[in-house]
């Protein structure tokens, strides 16, 4: 059974920093990407960043230059460094891991989420 567990969320002032961590356990066949999304109540979950097993990364425009993702595919761990936080970064942050099912089709696993609150 695959589980993703996030940690590192909390309350921070505008301009502050946080570091989120996510560890995956269980077998994920063909793991090729790990990433972060966030969701505000009443809104759709939005893409934040992704890291692939080919050492490529991608970011949403809203976080470029402020957030940094790093993936460790050997240990199935992904981190998100959040700097220069803004009020609008407040959300539940979810970790994801993408692999392949036994039939070769892609599958995305999700963590339970960690709350990040930016407030003065």
N, C-alpha and C positions, 0 to 999 in steps of 0.2 A: 504494500500500500504506500503510495507516494504522499508525503506531507511536506509542505513548505511552511516554515515558521519565520516570521519577521520579528525584528526587535529594533529598538533604538528611537522609537517615536517619543514625542513629549511636547512640552510647552516651551516656546522660545520667543524672544523678543524680535521685532523686525530688525533685519541686518545680522541676525545671529546664524548659527550653524548647527546642524545635526548630522549624524551618520547613521544610516539605516543598514541593517544586515538582514540577510535571508539565507537560511540553510535548508536544503532539500534532503529528504531522507527517502529511502526506498528506491527501487529500480526505475530509472527513466531511460527507456531505450532510445538510442540515437539523440541524446541531449545535444541541441545545437544553439540554443539561445536562452538567455535569462534576462528578465527585464523588470521594470517598475511601471506601475500605473497608479492613478489616484482618482478618487471619487468624492464629490461633495454631495450631500443629501439633496435629492431632487434633480441631480444632473447625471449625465452619462459618465461612465468610467472613461478616463482619458489616458492616452499613452504619454509616458514621461521619457523613458530611456530604455535602450536595449543593448546587450552585449552578446556577441556571438562567439562560437568556438573557433572562429577564424580571426579573432582579435579585432573585429570591427565593432564600432559603436554608433548609435544613432540617438538623437535627442529631439524632443519637441522644441519648437522655437521659443516657447515661453520659459524654458529653463536653460537654454544654451548659454554657456559662459558662467553659469551659477552652480549647476549640478554636475557631478561626475560619477559615472557608473564604472564599476570594475567587477569583472567576473572571474571566478576560479572554478573552471569546469572539472578539474580533478576532484575537488572537494564539494562540488555542487553548491557553491556559495556565491552570492552576489551582494555587492555593497552599493549604496548610493550616498555620496557626500553631498549634502545640501548646504550651500553657502549663500550669503546675502539674501536671506529669506524675507519674503514679503507676506503681507496679510493674506493675499490671494493664494498663497501656497498652502493654506490651511485645508486639510483634506485627510481622508483615510488613504494610506498608501499601501498598495498591494504588490506583492512579488509574484512573478510568473516564471514558469519554466516550460520550454517547448521541446518536445521530443517526438518520436515516431511510434505509432502503435505497431503491433506485430504484423499487421497487414500493410504497413508502410504509410498509412495516413498520418498527418500531423495531429498532435494533441497538445493542448496548453493546460498546464496545471496552475492552480492559484493558491496563494496563502490566505490567511484569515484577515490580514490587514493590520496596520498599526497607525494610530492617530498621530498626526502632526498638527499642532495648533500654534499659529504665529499671532501673538497678541502683545500689545503694549500694556 
